[in-house]
């Protein structure tokens, strides 16, 4: 599923969430529910806007070998 960034002008916060392309989020309450966070002092009906961000493509067919440790390396380098 794609990841989207949403901005709330009422609290100047940007939150990243993952959801289906067919889904839409229009309010701070919906965004917090999807992100699993509390609404805090911001009204749940405050509007949010989806930001335009670049997409990332993840491929398992790369020419570099996988990380020898079996997990993510700091900075993504693995020492290669």
C-alpha distances in whole Angstrom, upper triangle without the diagonal:
4,7,10,13,16,20,22,26,27,27,26,22,19,16,13,10,6,6,6,8,11,11,13,15,19,20,21,21,18,16,18,17,13,14,17,20,23,24,27,30,27,28,25,25,25,23,20,19,16,17,16,15,15,11,11,12,12,14,17,19,21,25,25,25,23,24,27,27,23,21,20,24,25,24,22,26,27,30,30
4,7,10,13,17,20,23,25,24,23,20,16,14,10,9,6,6,7,7,11,11,12,14,17,19,19,20,17,15,17,17,13,14,17,19,23,23,26,28,26,26,24,24,23,21,18,16,13,13,13,11,11,8,9,10,11,15,17,20,21,24,25,25,23,24,28,27,24,22,20,23,24,22,21,24,26,29,29
4,7,10,14,17,20,22,21,19,16,13,10,7,6,4,7,9,9,13,12,12,12,16,17,17,18,15,13,15,15,12,11,15,16,20,20,23,25,23,24,21,22,21,19,15,14,11,11,11,9,10,8,9,11,13,16,19,22,22,26,25,26,24,24,28,27,24,21,19,22,22,21,20,23,25,28,29
4,7,10,13,16,19,18,16,14,10,8,6,5,6,8,10,10,12,11,10,10,13,14,14,16,14,11,13,14,11,11,15,16,19,18,21,23,20,21,19,19,18,16,12,10,7,7,8,8,10,9,11,14,16,19,22,25,25,28,28,29,27,27,31,30,27,24,22,24,24,22,22,26,28,31,31
4,7,10,13,16,15,13,10,6,6,4,6,9,11,13,13,15,14,12,11,12,13,12,15,13,10,12,14,12,11,15,15,17,16,19,20,18,19,17,18,16,14,10,8,6,5,8,7,10,11,13,17,18,22,25,28,27,30,30,31,29,29,32,31,29,26,23,25,24,22,22,26,28,31,32
4,7,10,12,12,10,8,5,5,6,8,11,12,14,14,16,13,11,8,9,10,9,12,11,8,10,13,11,11,14,14,15,14,16,18,15,16,14,14,12,10,6,5,4,6,9,10,13,15,17,20,22,26,29,31,31,34,34,35,32,32,36,34,32,29,26,28,27,26,26,30,32,35,36
4,6,9,9,7,6,4,7,9,11,14,16,18,18,19,16,13,11,10,10,9,13,12,10,12,15,14,13,16,15,16,14,15,16,13,14,14,14,11,9,5,5,6,7,10,12,16,17,20,23,25,29,32,34,34,37,36,37,35,34,38,36,35,31,29,30,28,27,28,31,34,36,37
4,5,6,5,6,7,8,12,13,17,18,20,20,21,18,15,11,10,8,7,11,12,9,11,14,14,14,16,14,14,11,13,13,9,11,11,11,7,6,5,7,9,10,14,16,19,21,23,27,29,32,35,38,37,40,40,41,38,38,41,39,37,34,31,33,31,30,31,34,37,40,41
4,5,5,7,9,12,15,17,20,21,24,23,24,21,18,15,12,11,10,14,15,13,14,18,18,17,20,17,17,14,14,13,10,12,13,12,8,8,7,9,11,12,15,17,21,23,26,29,31,35,38,41,40,43,42,43,41,40,44,42,40,37,34,35,33,32,33,37,39,42,43
4,6,8,11,13,17,18,22,23,25,25,25,22,19,16,13,11,9,12,15,13,14,17,18,17,19,16,15,12,12,10,7,8,11,10,7,8,9,11,14,15,19,21,24,26,29,32,34,38,40,43,42,46,45,46,43,42,45,43,42,38,36,37,35,34,35,39,41,44,45
4,5,9,11,15,17,21,22,25,25,26,23,20,16,15,12,10,13,15,13,13,16,17,16,17,14,13,10,10,9,7,10,12,12,9,11,10,13,15,15,19,20,24,25,27,31,32,36,39,42,41,44,42,43,41,40,43,40,39,35,33,34,32,31,33,36,38,41,42
4,7,10,14,16,20,22,24,24,26,23,20,17,15,14,11,15,16,14,14,18,18,16,18,16,15,13,13,12,10,13,14,15,11,11,10,11,13,13,16,17,21,23,25,28,30,34,37,39,38,41,40,41,39,37,41,39,38,34,31,32,29,28,30,33,36,38,40
4,6,10,13,17,19,22,22,24,21,18,15,14,13,10,13,14,11,11,15,15,13,15,13,13,11,12,12,10,13,14,15,12,12,10,11,12,12,15,16,19,20,22,26,27,31,33,36,35,38,37,38,35,34,37,35,34,30,28,29,27,26,27,31,33,36,37
4,7,10,13,16,19,19,21,18,16,13,13,13,10,14,14,10,11,14,13,11,14,13,14,13,14,15,13,15,15,16,13,12,9,9,9,9,12,12,15,17,18,22,24,27,30,33,32,35,34,35,32,31,35,33,31,28,25,26,24,23,25,28,30,33,34
4,7,10,13,16,17,19,16,14,12,13,12,10,12,12,8,8,11,10,8,11,10,12,12,14,16,14,16,14,16,14,13,10,10,10,10,13,12,15,16,17,21,22,25,28,31,30,33,32,33,30,29,33,31,29,26,23,25,23,23,23,27,29,32,33
4,7,10,13,14,17,14,13,12,14,14,12,14,13,9,10,12,10,7,11,11,14,15,17,19,17,19,17,18,17,15,12,12,10,10,12,11,13,13,14,17,18,22,24,27,27,30,29,30,27,26,30,28,26,23,20,22,21,21,21,25,27,30,31
4,7,10,12,14,11,11,10,13,13,12,13,11,8,9,10,7,6,9,11,14,15,18,20,18,19,17,18,17,16,13,13,10,12,13,13,14,13,14,17,18,21,23,26,27,30,29,30,27,27,30,28,26,23,21,23,23,23,22,26,28,31,32
4,7,9,12,10,11,11,14,15,15,15,13,10,12,12,8,8,11,14,17,18,21,24,21,22,19,20,20,18,15,15,12,13,14,13,14,12,13,15,15,19,21,24,24,28,28,28,25,26,29,27,25,22,20,23,23,23,22,26,27,31,31
4,6,8,7,8,9,13,15,15,15,12,11,13,12,8,10,13,15,18,19,22,25,22,22,19,20,20,18,15,15,12,14,15,15,16,14,15,16,17,20,22,25,26,30,30,30,28,28,31,30,27,25,24,27,27,26,25,29,30,34,34
4,5,5,8,11,14,17,18,18,14,14,16,15,11,14,16,19,22,22,26,28,25,25,22,22,22,20,17,16,14,16,16,16,17,14,16,16,17,20,22,25,26,30,30,31,29,30,33,32,29,27,26,29,29,29,27,31,32,35,35
4,5,8,11,14,17,18,19,15,15,18,17,14,16,19,21,24,24,27,29,26,25,22,22,22,19,17,15,12,14,14,14,15,13,15,16,17,20,23,25,26,30,31,32,30,31,34,34,31,29,27,30,31,29,28,31,33,36,36
4,7,10,13,16,18,19,15,15,18,17,14,17,20,22,24,24,27,29,26,25,22,21,21,19,17,16,13,16,16,17,18,17,19,19,21,23,26,28,30,33,34,35,33,34,38,37,34,32,31,34,34,33,32,35,37,40,39
4,7,10,13,15,15,11,11,15,13,11,14,16,19,21,20,24,25,22,21,18,18,18,16,14,13,12,15,16,17,19,17,19,21,22,25,27,30,31,35,35,36,34,34,38,37,34,31,30,33,33,32,31,35,36,40,40
4,7,10,12,13,9,10,13,13,11,13,16,18,19,18,22,23,20,19,16,15,15,12,11,10,9,12,14,16,18,17,20,22,24,27,29,32,33,36,37,38,35,36,39,38,35,33,31,34,34,32,32,36,37,41,41
4,6,8,9,6,6,10,10,9,11,14,15,16,14,18,19,16,15,12,11,11,9,7,8,8,12,14,16,19,19,21,23,25,28,31,33,34,38,38,38,36,36,39,38,35,33,31,33,33,32,32,35,37,40,41
4,7,9,7,8,11,12,12,13,16,16,16,14,17,18,14,13,10,9,8,6,6,7,9,12,15,17,21,21,24,26,28,31,34,37,37,41,41,42,39,39,43,41,39,36,34,36,35,34,34,38,40,43,44
4,5,5,6,9,10,11,12,14,14,13,11,14,14,10,9,7,5,5,4,5,8,11,14,17,19,23,23,25,28,30,33,36,39,39,43,42,43,40,40,43,41,39,36,34,36,35,34,35,39,41,44,44
4,5,5,6,8,10,10,12,10,10,7,10,11,8,7,5,6,5,6,6,10,11,14,18,19,23,23,25,28,29,33,35,38,39,42,41,42,39,38,41,39,37,34,32,34,33,32,33,37,39,42,43
4,5,5,6,9,10,10,9,9,6,10,11,9,8,4,6,8,9,9,13,14,17,21,22,25,25,27,29,31,34,36,39,40,43,42,43,40,39,42,40,38,34,33,35,34,34,35,38,40,43,44
4,6,5,6,9,10,10,11,9,13,15,12,11,8,8,10,10,9,12,13,16,19,20,23,23,24,27,28,31,33,36,37,41,40,40,37,37,40,38,36,33,31,34,33,33,33,37,38,42,43
4,5,5,6,8,9,10,9,12,14,12,12,9,10,10,10,8,10,10,13,16,17,20,20,22,24,25,29,31,34,34,38,37,38,35,34,37,35,33,30,28,31,30,29,30,33,35,38,39
4,5,5,6,5,6,6,9,12,10,11,8,11,11,12,11,13,14,16,19,20,22,22,23,26,27,30,32,35,36,39,38,38,35,34,37,35,33,29,28,30,29,29,30,34,35,38,40
4,6,5,6,8,8,12,15,13,13,10,12,13,14,13,16,16,18,21,22,24,23,24,26,27,30,32,35,36,39,38,38,35,35,37,35,33,30,29,31,31,31,31,35,36,39,41
4,6,8,10,11,15,18,16,16,13,14,15,15,13,14,14,16,19,19,21,20,21,23,23,26,28,31,32,36,35,35,32,32,34,32,30,27,26,29,28,28,28,32,33,37,38
4,6,9,10,13,16,15,16,13,16,16,15,13,15,14,16,18,18,20,19,20,22,22,26,27,31,31,34,33,33,30,30,32,30,28,25,23,26,25,25,26,29,31,34,35
4,7,10,12,16,15,16,14,16,17,18,16,18,18,19,22,22,24,23,23,25,25,28,29,33,34,37,36,35,32,31,33,31,29,25,25,27,27,27,28,31,32,36,37
4,7,9,12,12,14,12,15,15,16,15,18,18,19,22,22,24,24,25,27,27,30,32,35,36,39,37,37,34,33,35,32,30,27,26,28,27,28,28,32,33,36,38
4,5,9,10,11,10,13,14,16,15,18,19,21,24,24,27,27,28,31,31,34,36,39,39,42,41,41,37,36,39,36,34,31,29,31,30,31,32,35,37,40,42
4,6,6,7,6,10,10,13,13,16,17,20,23,24,27,27,28,31,32,35,37,41,41,44,43,43,40,38,41,38,37,33,32,34,32,32,33,37,39,42,43
4,6,8,9,12,12,15,15,18,20,22,25,26,29,29,31,34,34,38,40,43,43,46,44,44,41,40,42,40,38,35,33,34,33,33,35,38,40,42,44
4,6,9,12,11,14,15,19,21,22,26,27,30,31,33,36,37,41,43,46,45,49,47,47,44,43,45,43,41,38,36,37,35,35,37,41,42,45,47
4,6,8,7,10,11,15,17,19,23,24,28,29,31,34,35,39,41,44,44,47,46,46,43,42,45,42,41,37,35,37,35,35,36,40,42,44,46
4,5,5,9,11,15,18,20,24,26,29,30,32,35,36,40,42,45,45,49,48,48,45,44,47,45,43,40,38,39,38,38,39,42,44,47,49
4,6,8,10,14,16,19,23,24,28,28,30,33,34,38,40,43,43,47,46,46,43,43,45,43,41,38,36,38,37,37,37,41,43,46,47
4,6,9,13,15,18,22,24,28,28,31,33,35,38,41,44,44,48,47,48,45,44,47,45,43,40,38,40,39,38,39,43,45,48,49
4,7,10,13,16,20,22,25,26,29,32,34,37,40,43,43,46,45,46,44,43,46,44,42,39,37,39,37,36,37,41,43,46,47
4,7,10,13,16,19,22,24,26,29,31,35,38,40,40,44,43,44,42,42,45,43,41,38,36,38,36,35,36,39,42,45,45
4,7,9,13,15,19,20,23,26,28,31,34,37,37,40,40,41,38,38,41,40,38,35,32,34,33,31,32,36,38,41,42
4,6,10,12,16,17,20,23,26,29,32,35,35,38,38,39,37,37,40,39,37,34,31,33,32,30,31,34,37,39,40
4,7,9,12,14,17,20,22,26,29,31,31,34,34,36,34,34,37,36,34,31,29,30,29,28,28,31,34,36,37
4,6,10,12,15,18,21,24,28,30,29,32,32,34,32,32,36,35,33,30,27,29,27,25,26,29,32,34,34
4,7,9,13,16,19,22,26,28,27,30,30,32,31,31,35,34,32,30,27,28,27,25,25,28,31,33,33
4,6,10,13,16,19,23,24,24,27,27,29,27,27,31,31,29,26,23,24,23,21,21,24,27,29,29
4,7,10,13,16,20,21,20,23,23,26,24,25,29,29,27,24,21,22,22,19,19,21,24,27,26
4,7,10,13,17,18,18,21,21,23,22,23,27,27,25,22,20,21,21,19,18,21,23,26,25
4,6,10,13,15,14,18,18,19,18,19,23,23,21,19,16,18,18,16,14,17,20,22,22
4,6,10,12,11,15,16,17,16,18,22,22,20,18,17,18,19,17,15,18,19,22,21
4,7,9,9,13,13,14,13,15,18,19,17,15,14,16,18,16,13,16,17,20,19
4,5,6,10,11,12,12,14,18,19,16,16,15,17,19,18,15,16,17,20,18
4,6,9,10,10,9,12,15,17,14,14,14,16,19,19,15,16,16,19,17
4,7,9,10,10,14,16,19,16,17,17,19,21,20,17,17,17,19,17
4,6,8,9,12,15,17,16,16,15,16,19,18,14,14,14,16,14
4,7,9,12,15,18,17,18,17,17,20,18,15,14,14,15,12
4,7,9,11,14,14,15,14,14,16,15,12,11,10,12,9
4,7,8,11,11,13,13,13,16,16,13,11,10,11,9
4,6,9,7,9,10,10,14,14,11,11,9,11,10
4,5,5,6,7,7,11,12,9,9,6,9,9
4,5,8,10,9,13,15,12,11,8,10,10
4,5,8,8,12,14,12,12,8,11,13
4,7,9,13,15,12,13,10,14,14
4,6,10,12,10,12,10,13,15
4,7,9,7,9,8,12,13
4,6,5,6,5,9,11
4,5,7,8,10,13
4,6,8,10,12
4,6,9,10
4,5,6
4,6
4
